[in-house]
Structure formats: C-alpha cells, structure tokens
Amino acid sequence: MDLEAYELVIDIPGRSDGVPLNLDIRGGQVWGVLGPNGAGKSTLLHTLAGLRRPRSGQVLLDGKPLLSLRRRTVARHLAVIFQERHDSFPASVLETAMIGRHPFLSPWDVETAEDIDTALQALRRMDLAGMEQRSVGTLSGGERQRLAVATAITQTPSVWLADEPTNHLDLHHQVSVMRLLAERAAAGDAVFMCLHDINLAARWCDQLLLLYPDGNACWGKARDMLVPSALERLYGQSLASVELHGAPVFVPTESARR
Amino acid sequence: MSGADTGAGPLGDASSRSSAGLVPRLLPTLLLLTAIALAALLLAVAIGSVAVPFSGLWAVLLGEGEPLHRTLVVELRIPRALAAFATGGLLAVSGALMQVLLRNPLADPYVLGLSGGAAVGALGAMLLGLGTAWVSGSAFVGALLSTVLVFGLAHGTGSWTPMRLLLTGVVVAAGWGAMITFMLVIGPTERIPGMLYWLMGDLAYARSPWPALIALAVACAVVVPLGRSLNVLARGPLQAATLGVAVRPLEWSVYVAASLLTAAAVTTAGTIGFVGLIVPHMLRLLFGSDQRLILPASALAGGTLLVLADTLARTLIAPEQLPVGVITALLGVPTFLFLLYRSR
C-alpha cells in the first residue's frame, strides 16, 4: 500500500512554508528522514500519520485523503512507532503488545487465541520472550522501545511510520529493528522513518529525505542523497567519510563546519 | 498487507470476526463482587436501631412480617441502602473515568471542581431555608455549571490538554471552597450542622434511590463496551489515534459522562470523598488495569463500600448519625494504604 504526500507543507508555527513535499512512499521502499534537531522530522511523521493537520497540501493513503478516512480504517493499515510514550497505568508487556489488535476488534470482542499468538510472536521477534507478564514500568529504556516495535508488529500494518526506532537500543537490537523493517519492506510494506544515525540510513534506506530547519528539503534515492557536502550543510558539522563494504560510512570530525 | 486475517479489500472495513464474548471472561470476578454487594445490602437492611432478624427480613421481603419491620425495611432502610449503593457506584465509576481521561492517578470525581459547584448550590438553597428537593436540584445545577465553567476555561482559545483541564479544575475548586467557607460563616447557627453534614456526605438527603440507580445501570451499559478504547486512550492520545480510537469524541463523552455521574451522586448524598479516588485504585492493585473489568467492578465495589460505610455511620454512635464521608475516609484510607504498601 502506498502513502503519498502531495504538495505537503507541515505546520510548524513561525516557520515559512519552504519546499512543499511531493513524496511517493511505495510498498517495498524504505525511506529515511535525516535532519538536525528541530527540523520537523517528528512533525512530518505525525502529519503523514494523519495525527496533525498540514498547513497545506494533503496526505493520501492508497489514493484516498488520509484525513477523510476513519481512524479505525487507517489503523488497520498504518502503524506508528512513537518516540515518547505514556505508561500512567500499570500494564503487563503482553497487554501492551496486545493493544496493537485494537483496530481489528469490535467493542464486545475479546482478543482471540490468534490475536494472543500474533502478540507473542511479535514479542519473540523483539527478544522479549519470557517477559510477557512483566510490568511495563520495570522495563529498561531499550526494552520499552522494543516493546513499542512489537506493538506495531502486532498491529500488522502495511505502512510503517517510525520515529527514531533505534532510540535507546544497543547495537545488536538496532540492527535487529532495522532488519525487521527492511524485511517488511521486502515483503511489500512501505517503511518511513526518522533517523539520527546517518550510517544506519546509509546501510538500510533506499530513499532519503533531507529536512532542513528552514523548511527546505530534498529527497531521492539514498545513494544520490548521501553527498558529504549536503550532509555537512544539513547538520552544520564537518564529516569525514570512508567506504566500507561498498557503502559510505560518515564520521563527524572535531571542527564545526568550515 | 501482512495481516491476512483482516478480511475485506484495501481500506474496506474487515468483516466481523467470530471470537469469544467479553462477558464470560469478566463474569467470575463480577459475580463475586455482586455476591459481596448483596451481602452488604442485606446487612444494611438488617442492622439499625431496631435489629431485624433474617427470618423477619425474609418475611418482609415476601410481603408479610411485622408492620414495624415492614415500615423500617421497605420505607427506610431499603431505599437508603440502595441510594448508598448507587452513590458509591457512581462515584467510583466516575473516578475511574476521570483517572483515564486526565491520565493522572490522582484524579477523582471532584478534582474538576464539580463538588464545589454542587456544594455552593446546595448550601445556597439551605441558607435560603429551602426544602430538600431544592437542595438536591440546586446541587445538580451547581455541579453542571461548574463542569461547563471548567471546560470552557480550560478550552480557552486553543485546545485543552489533560494538564490544563486539571489545573483549571483545581483552581475553580479552590474558588468554590472560598465561597463555601463564606457561606458557613454567614449562615445562621441552627443551619450550620445540616450544611456541614451535607459537605461530609449525608444519605439522609437521599429521597429516592431510583434516579441514581438508573444512572449507574445506564453508565455501566455504555461504558463497558468502551473499555478497550479507554485502555488504549490511557497510552496517550497519539498512540490511541494511531490504533483507531476517535480520541476527541471519546474524551468528550468520557468527560460528559463522568460529570453527569458525579452530579447525580452529589445530588443524592452530598460530597463524599475518597470513594472515587480509592476504589478504582484498590481494584487496579487487585485485578490489573483493564478498564473492561475495572469499570463495572468499580460500580459494584464502590457501592458496597458506601453501603457498609453508611451502615456504620448510622449505627456506630446511634441514635446520633455520623456523616458517611467520615466513615469512607476512615475505612478507605487504611485499606488503600495497606494495598499500596503490599504492592510491588
């Protein structure tokens, strides 16, 4: 299923319109968004999820305006992995993963064995097997992040929007989450994520969007976007790059950008 | 689409799935709580200035028995016990709802200034020397007025957030508090005890239990199917929206429902503290935080607590009666602290 941004200008108060975005996020693609703090990566992600109104333009899911669709319908196809989460009330790990089944259940339904199985598999996939009955409050930051990914897996979406999905994760689990998203794309899902790590983007994304704090943006195939000078301008930071196994690796150097 | 079981084409609604019903899963716990509630009601009807033995009670329920027993049970004790049950249930359900709405475990039915508005209405009517019907009526109007005021102010020129709603409610409540103090100071001495009793909760004002009972039954029927949506809403509005919850309409309904339930409770019995705060938490400590169970369980446990508290309130220092709010606090606070202390 495709997610499209048509002449989209995200609404960040006090910022000029900049370049309207025309993105075609297709099934099978892995998109990465790079940009410095405050560039509007999360705002863009929320706008693409239909959680925020754009200043102008629209977002289309499968060709239909996202904001005209019922939330429940959207939720059956599109999952979001958020950066911040609220756990004001105690809940177990399994219960938390299980809320991913909410869009598929009517008010009087209880989760079926099939739903529980979906959630258990998702937890296993994120290395959380054996923690099903643990209270969410007792998890570490990284485990909590993996639980958020597991909840999205339980939702069985065909469009994945992820805000820094590797936050708090150790190296092994960073790779495991990126591999999961790449696998989903290979299976035909569309994946769109904000990333801080250029090297993860270089390794796993096939499309990149560079978002500048002034609202400027450019996007295209990853190998065309990973130009050191463009990235240096993006972050205001000078970079050194080397080739490793045929892919570029970027390392910040000490000086600020010349 | 990776979930093949969702049926229907792209963006179409999936066909309904067959699955086990909600009711069988909740039933054991709810039956247990119902049994406890019935036992409490029986106790409340049997105990009092004149003890009615269970044989006499049975006779009365069959329409026989001594005339004195019949008058006591049918005209006094049953309506009062039912009113206590309904009030406790309303307060506990509305507390559980407020805690989810404000995503704040400290929220209770009164936190948004409802009780203050109701109290100003009720005390105003008492100051003017009006009858109980007027006291109840103006309490209800005061509660609703306060709801509208808090929501309108919290909404402001932008949109409301739980934090803003909470702050507005707390500040408005403080304003009502000042007015209540003022009324108590200027009130004629002979009316002060009645006013204080009302402020601490007094079921002697309960005229008929039926409006509150019906409100409670309707609330449970409406709110239980919303339970899973509320579970999701507790994870924050963005996460809930992503999972298909229409967040704003749901929050609105919860706010209006909780306000109406509290207004009905306050109108029946004055302001009774602690039930709305403590009962949902006790149940969460015992049964987890699935709202589908917590909401109906709150109705039953809140009702039971208040029935027992009221029975104590009218027998402990009989023939004098204590305000029932004193008893709910004396019973509820240690129980709650004990459960909290024991929990991990």
Interface residues (C-beta under 8 A of the other chain):
Chain A: M1 H46 A49 G50 L51 L61 D62 K64 L69 R70 R71 R72 T73 V74 A75 R76 H77 L78 A79 V80 F82 R85 H86 D87 S88 F89 P90 A91 S92 E95 T96 I99 G100 H102 P103 F104 L105 S106 P107 W108 D109 V110 E111 T112 E114 T118 S135 Q155 T156 P157 S158 R184 A187 D189
Chain B: M1 S2 G3 D5 T6 P10 L11 D13 A14 S16 R17 S19 A20 G21 L22 V23 R25 Q99 V100 R103 N104 P105 P225 L226 R228 S229 N231 V232 A234 R235 G236 L238 Q239 A241 T242 L243 G244 V245 A246 V247 R284 G288 S289 D290 R344
